[in-house]
């Protein structure tokens, strides 16, 4: 593959994921990391991208709000709020908790102040939510700030979670099928895998729109999941199939048109 072809493929890939590590880009173009590093240096001079620590991002992200945290946070808001409350109810007093950068996980985090003294996260909205809290300690991973996603990313963020341990990880994803969980944004995959490995118990939060959906890149198999928390519109057939594989599924019920919640297992 010529340098021009590599750089075109790199640019095309970044338009899909917005940010990628050197290793990820090297795999995409089947070249060495040093070769990709030289390509990125050249591409930065043309204004096509911005170099970051350990990777690169688009110089001008697309106008779509698909990945913007503030936009995603309003999707299925009622369901996310119910799922977040139901998920927080599963946390035992004094357990340490990893919270990923997903919007549904953020809703769970908002209910954790009375539960846990220790939260570990790469989510800027989660960190900001607890900025004035005196009851708990929040550990924020290192990494590159990616404002559109409201997240810290890159090799430093991954390394931080490989050195940590928590009782529970509260996770989200782009979709879940019988083959496992996927995520729509490649830059989060390695971080989420490190989070899963760092936790004794893994809880995934999915609203009903994520069931039966494959989104972007594979994240993990069902064997990595202890509990799934979802809403009452999730397909019952898939719920039973997940339960048949030994996964506990908690369904957060919405009652009437108000925001009362009940939880059934």
C-alpha positions as CSV (number, residue, x, y, z in Angstrom):
1,X,0.0,0.0,0.0
2,X,1.4,3.4,-1.0
3,X,1.7,6.3,1.5
4,X,-1.1,8.1,-0.3
5,X,-3.4,5.1,0.0
6,X,-2.5,4.7,3.7
7,X,-3.2,8.3,4.5
8,X,-6.5,8.2,2.6
9,X,-7.5,5.1,4.6
10,X,-6.5,6.7,7.8
11,X,-8.5,9.8,7.1
12,X,-11.5,7.7,6.1
13,X,-11.3,5.7,9.3
14,X,-11.0,8.8,11.5
15,X,-14.1,10.1,9.9
16,X,-15.9,7.0,11.2
17,X,-14.5,7.0,14.8
18,X,-13.1,10.5,15.2
19,X,-10.1,9.4,17.3
20,X,-7.8,6.4,17.1
21,X,-4.6,5.1,18.7
22,X,-1.4,4.5,16.7
23,X,-1.8,0.8,17.2
24,X,-5.4,0.9,15.9
25,X,-4.5,2.9,12.8
26,X,-1.5,0.6,12.2
27,X,-3.9,-2.4,12.1
28,X,-6.3,-0.6,9.8
29,X,-3.6,0.1,7.2
30,X,-1.5,-3.0,7.8
31,X,1.7,-1.0,8.6
32,X,4.1,-0.5,11.4
33,X,3.4,2.0,14.2
34,X,6.5,4.0,13.1
35,X,5.2,4.2,9.5
36,X,1.8,5.4,10.7
37,X,3.5,8.0,13.0
38,X,5.2,9.4,10.0
39,X,2.0,9.5,8.0
40,X,0.2,11.3,10.8
41,X,3.0,13.9,11.0
42,X,2.6,14.6,7.3
43,X,-1.2,14.7,7.5
44,X,-1.2,17.1,10.4
45,X,0.8,19.6,8.3
46,X,-2.1,19.5,5.7
47,X,-4.7,20.1,8.4
48,X,-6.4,16.8,7.9
49,X,-6.0,15.7,11.6
50,X,-4.5,16.6,15.0
51,X,-1.9,14.5,16.6
52,X,-2.6,13.5,20.2
53,X,-0.6,11.5,22.8
54,X,-0.5,8.0,21.3
55,X,-2.9,8.7,18.4
56,X,-4.8,11.2,16.3
57,X,-8.2,12.8,15.9
58,X,-10.0,14.7,13.2
59,X,-9.1,18.3,12.9
60,X,-12.7,19.2,12.3
61,X,-15.2,16.6,13.7
62,X,-18.3,16.0,11.7
63,X,-21.4,18.1,12.5
64,X,-23.4,15.0,13.4
65,X,-24.4,14.8,17.1
66,X,-24.2,11.0,17.1
67,X,-21.3,10.9,19.5
68,X,-21.8,14.2,21.4
69,X,-22.5,13.4,25.1
70,X,-25.1,16.1,25.6
71,X,-27.1,14.9,22.6
72,X,-26.9,11.2,23.4
73,X,-27.8,11.9,27.0
74,X,-31.3,13.0,26.0
75,X,-32.1,9.9,23.9
76,X,-34.5,7.5,25.7
77,X,-34.1,9.8,28.8
78,X,-36.9,8.3,30.8
79,X,-35.6,4.8,30.3
80,X,-32.0,5.7,31.1
81,X,-33.1,7.4,34.3
82,X,-35.1,4.3,35.4
83,X,-32.2,2.0,34.4
84,X,-29.7,4.1,36.2
85,X,-31.8,4.0,39.5
86,X,-32.3,0.2,39.2
87,X,-28.6,-0.2,38.5
88,X,-27.6,1.9,41.5
89,X,-29.9,-0.2,43.7
90,X,-27.7,-3.2,43.0
91,X,-24.6,-1.6,44.5
92,X,-23.9,-2.6,48.1
93,X,-22.7,-0.1,50.7
94,X,-19.0,0.7,50.6
95,X,-18.4,-1.1,47.3
96,X,-15.8,0.6,44.9
97,X,-17.3,1.3,41.5
98,X,-15.9,1.9,38.0
99,X,-18.2,4.0,35.9
100,X,-17.7,4.1,32.1
101,X,-18.4,7.1,29.9
102,X,-21.8,6.0,28.6
103,X,-24.8,8.1,29.1
104,X,-26.8,5.4,30.9
105,X,-23.9,4.7,33.2
106,X,-23.9,8.4,34.0
107,X,-27.5,8.1,35.1
108,X,-26.5,5.3,37.4
109,X,-23.6,7.3,38.8
110,X,-26.0,10.1,39.9
111,X,-27.5,7.7,42.5
112,X,-24.3,6.4,43.9
113,X,-23.3,9.1,46.4
114,X,-25.0,7.5,49.3
115,X,-23.7,4.1,48.4
116,X,-20.0,4.1,47.6
117,X,-17.0,6.0,49.0
118,X,-14.9,5.4,45.9
119,X,-15.7,5.9,42.1
120,X,-13.2,5.4,39.3
121,X,-14.1,6.9,35.9
122,X,-12.9,8.3,32.6
123,X,-16.1,10.3,32.2
124,X,-15.9,14.1,32.5
125,X,-19.7,14.4,33.2
126,X,-19.4,11.9,36.1
127,X,-16.3,13.6,37.5
128,X,-18.0,17.0,37.2
129,X,-21.2,15.8,38.9
130,X,-19.2,14.8,42.0
131,X,-16.9,17.8,41.9
132,X,-18.5,19.3,45.0
133,X,-19.3,16.0,46.8
134,X,-17.6,15.5,50.2
135,X,-18.9,12.0,50.9
136,X,-16.9,10.1,48.3
137,X,-13.5,10.1,46.5
138,X,-13.5,10.2,42.7
139,X,-10.5,8.9,40.8
140,X,-10.3,10.2,37.2
141,X,-8.1,8.3,34.8
142,X,-5.4,10.1,32.8
143,X,-5.6,10.4,29.0
144,X,-6.6,12.9,26.3
145,X,-9.7,15.0,26.8
146,X,-12.2,14.4,24.0
147,X,-14.8,17.1,24.6
148,X,-17.5,15.9,22.2
149,X,-17.7,12.5,24.0
150,X,-17.0,14.0,27.4
151,X,-14.4,11.4,28.0
152,X,-10.7,10.8,28.6
153,X,-9.2,8.5,26.0
154,X,-5.9,7.1,24.7
155,X,-3.1,4.8,26.0
156,X,-2.8,6.7,29.4
157,X,-6.5,6.0,30.1
158,X,-6.2,2.4,29.2
159,X,-3.0,2.0,31.4
160,X,-4.8,3.7,34.4
161,X,-7.5,1.0,34.5
162,X,-5.0,-1.9,34.1
163,X,-3.6,-0.8,37.4
164,X,-6.8,-0.5,39.3
165,X,-9.3,-2.8,41.0
166,X,-13.0,-2.3,41.9
167,X,-15.8,-4.3,43.2
168,X,-18.2,-3.4,40.4
169,X,-18.0,-1.9,36.9
170,X,-21.1,-0.1,35.5
171,X,-20.8,-0.3,31.8
172,X,-22.7,0.7,28.6
173,X,-22.5,-0.2,25.0
174,X,-23.8,0.4,21.5
175,X,-25.6,-2.9,21.3
176,X,-26.0,-6.4,22.6
177,X,-26.8,-9.7,20.8
178,X,-26.3,-13.3,21.7
179,X,-22.7,-13.1,20.5
180,X,-21.9,-10.3,22.9
181,X,-21.6,-6.6,23.3
182,X,-20.4,-4.0,20.7
183,X,-19.6,-0.4,20.8
184,X,-20.0,2.3,18.1
185,X,-16.8,4.1,19.0
186,X,-13.5,2.4,18.5
187,X,-11.5,4.6,20.8
188,X,-13.5,3.4,23.8
189,X,-13.1,-0.4,23.3
190,X,-9.6,-0.9,24.9
191,X,-10.6,1.3,27.8
192,X,-13.8,-0.6,28.4
193,X,-12.0,-3.9,28.2
194,X,-9.5,-2.7,30.9
195,X,-12.5,-1.6,33.1
196,X,-14.1,-5.1,32.7
197,X,-10.8,-6.8,33.7
198,X,-10.4,-4.5,36.7
199,X,-13.8,-5.3,38.2
200,X,-15.0,-8.3,40.2
201,X,-18.5,-7.9,39.0
202,X,-19.7,-6.3,35.7
203,X,-23.1,-4.7,35.2
204,X,-24.1,-3.6,31.7
205,X,-26.9,-1.0,31.3
206,X,-28.9,-1.1,28.0
207,X,-32.1,0.6,27.1
208,X,-34.4,-1.4,24.9
209,X,-33.1,0.1,21.6
210,X,-29.7,-1.6,22.1
211,X,-31.1,-5.1,22.2
212,X,-30.5,-7.1,19.0
213,X,-28.2,-4.4,17.7
214,X,-24.6,-4.8,16.6
215,X,-22.8,-1.5,16.7
216,X,-19.3,-0.9,15.3
217,X,-16.7,-3.1,17.0
218,X,-17.0,-6.1,19.3
219,X,-16.4,-5.3,22.9
220,X,-16.8,-8.5,24.9
221,X,-18.7,-11.8,25.0
222,X,-21.6,-12.6,27.3
223,X,-19.2,-14.5,29.6
224,X,-17.9,-11.1,30.8
225,X,-21.3,-10.0,32.0
226,X,-22.8,-10.7,35.4
227,X,-25.9,-8.5,35.3
228,X,-27.8,-6.7,32.5
229,X,-30.1,-3.8,33.5
230,X,-32.7,-2.7,31.0
231,X,-36.2,-1.2,30.7
232,X,-39.6,-2.9,30.3
233,X,-39.6,-2.4,26.5
234,X,-36.7,-4.7,26.0
235,X,-37.6,-7.8,23.9
236,X,-38.7,-10.6,26.3
237,X,-37.3,-13.3,24.0
238,X,-33.8,-11.9,24.2
239,X,-34.1,-11.3,28.0
240,X,-34.9,-15.0,28.5
241,X,-32.1,-16.1,26.2
242,X,-29.6,-14.0,28.3
243,X,-31.0,-15.5,31.5
244,X,-30.6,-18.9,30.0
245,X,-26.9,-18.2,29.6
246,X,-26.6,-17.5,33.3
247,X,-26.8,-13.7,33.2
248,X,-29.1,-12.0,35.7
249,X,-31.4,-9.5,33.9
250,X,-33.0,-6.7,35.9
251,X,-35.9,-4.9,34.3
252,X,-36.7,-1.3,35.4
253,X,-40.4,-0.8,35.1
254,X,-42.0,2.6,34.3
255,X,-45.4,3.0,35.8
256,X,-48.1,5.3,34.4
257,X,-46.9,8.6,32.9
258,X,-45.0,9.7,36.0
259,X,-41.4,8.7,36.8
260,X,-42.1,6.2,39.5
261,X,-39.9,3.1,39.2
262,X,-40.1,-0.4,40.3
263,X,-37.5,-3.1,39.9
264,X,-38.2,-6.7,39.1
265,X,-35.6,-9.5,38.5
